[in-house]
Amino acid sequence: MTSDVENPAPDEAEGEGPAEQTLHGVAASPGIAVGPVVVLDSRGPRVPPRRIPAAGFAAEVARLEAALAAAAAEGAQAEAEANRRLGPRYAGILGAHVALIGDPQLAADARGRIERRRISAEQAVAEVLDGLAERLEGLDDPHLSARAADVRDVKARILAHLTGTRAASFQDDLAAPSVILTRDLSPSDVARLDPAKVLGFATEVGGRTSHAAIVAAALEIPAVAGVGGLLQSAGAARSAVIDGEAGAIVLDPSPATLARFRAAAEARAARFRGLSEEAALPAATLDGVEVELHANIEFVDEAAACRRWGAAGIGLYRTEFLFLRSPTPPTEEEQYAAYSQAVAALPGRPVVIRTLDLGADKLAAHGDVVAHEANPALGLRSLRYSLRRPEMFRTQIRAILRAAAEADGDVRLLLPMVTALDEVRRARELIGEVAASLGTAVPPLGAMVEVPAIALRADRFAKEVDFFSIGTNDLIQYTLAVDRGNEAVAYLYSAADPAVLRLIAMVVEAAAAAAIPCAVCGSMGGEPLYATFLLGLGVRVLSMAPHQIPEVRRLIRGVDMRHARRVAAQAQTLDTARDVAALFEDALRRASGEDASAAC
């Protein structure tokens, strides 16, 4: 990890100035940035109306087609540059832009407007793409609403070719390294950011799943998203602090606040320097209990980070991103190539490949997933979808089994969103048929525990599968009936809720009784706050984003199991999430060495 970039705020010691104000949003990219404020309007160029005479229709359509072709070519160049600078994962984002520019429906809709209303190609393109962006922004689903930035990026690219003007990067006009506050940033904008000029940014819309957040994390630029009312509050701000870990922004910070954040940034940089030296150390408690720390990945190129941080394996390979990044379903050969690369990247280590988890907030541009279900989180998604489309499921299983048979690795299959025993039995039967046709063995088959129904009957499910993997994000949401993307009820979404802890304990106990492994691969698995509790329950496999591994490893190396079991037992006697969180915070301080006087 690189150290956080800072820049002195202007006039921070001049005495009187605007009052300090703190705003909260979503932690999108970790780190702390301090600097002068630059406020941007990111809605893109505005197009004045212009009428086209009937005789000019053909020429206007020709202009449209030429601009689309030029924008697609330019987008392909940008994709190649992103691949060189950031790698294929991020290049794929711009590849999706190229696909949108080349979408025949976009050309048809714009052409129809030119013909029917005799408007300019610029106005037609702007209307089509502004309408799409506004519809996306109006969705309650944060994953889909975040795609509006991609649409506006494509609009700006096409309009630049139609008008013959090339907008200079806003970075060219920055007088000094700055903090950017804006409604949104397109992925193209973020991919071009120079960390020496843009210290951090905050947006009114978007979230952790937005492409801007993904690229910001790759560039290690601190970012906060989804800050309601940001631009209205920031109108007169002169300086700001971006806290990408807490999801907070401080406008016009006082000298005392600046000193506190600078100290935090220096401590963070020192912490990661130390953590980078511990990657080869075992994840073992003070009394010698070893824990396997695995990595969650979406793309094969993340395997490098798995190796860098000492991952013991891949605990969750989210295969749906192969489907989401392509306008057509990936072929068996394309899937086989991706799975083989993942297995080969960590030879001899376990690789858990989750079958397709489409639906809810992950909708592909193909297939028959219902994009407008009244309640997609409870609809046709994940294993339900795969069993509805058995031929597609067989294609994926064939690719996985081929990769498992031809690579020197420990490949395991994981079924998402399991609800009923019959689903597991149907899936195992189908997998067995594919394995028989290939002449290969059936890999260990696991079930994700994301639905209370499976947690409550974990003892029965444990007889049907070879391992459990607890997906805490959905388990919390379904247990507490809370949409974590809905800010009005987000305060209820808590991994520390006693009901959630009880369900997790039931699953771990059932797995132990059946002598099968039980991993935690949801967000709880990567948060040091919950590590002591999970260890105390008996969890010995945690899976998380690669960059979270070093801090969890350090935490584990400061825990003794007698204390961990005490914490786990006490947590299950408490009545409120607040009390549980306080207990876990105390355990975290102890394991981190901040409470050296605590009794053993």
Secondary structure, DSSP 8 states (H G I E B T S, - for coil): -----B---TTTTSS--S--EEEE-EEEE--EEEEEEEEE--S-------B--GGGHHHHHHHHHHHHHHHHHHHHHHHHHHHHHH-HHHHHHHHHHHHHHT-HHHHHHHHHHHHHH-B-HHHHHHHHHHHHHHHHHT-S-HHHHTTHHHHHHHHHHHHHHHHT-----GGGG-SSSEEEEES---HHHHHT--TTTEEEEEESS--TTSHHHHHHHHHT--EEE--TTHHHHHTT--EEEEETTTTEEEES--HHHHHHHHHHHHHHHHHHHHHHTTTTS--B-TTS-B-EEEEEESSGGGHHHHHHTT-SSEEEEETHHHHHTSSS---HHHHHHHHHHHHHHSTTSEEEEE----BTTB--SSSS--TT-SSGGGSS-HHHHHHHSHHHHHHHHHHHHHHHHHSSSEEEEEESS---HHHHHHHHHHHHHHHHHHT-----EEEEE-SHHHHHTHHHHTTT-SEEEE-HHHHHHHHHT--TT-TTTGGG--TT-HHHHHHHHHHHHHHHHTT--EEE-SGGGG-HHHHHHHHHHT--EEEE-GGGHHHHHHHHTT--HHHHHHHHHHHTT--SHHHHHHHHHHHHHHHTTTTTT---
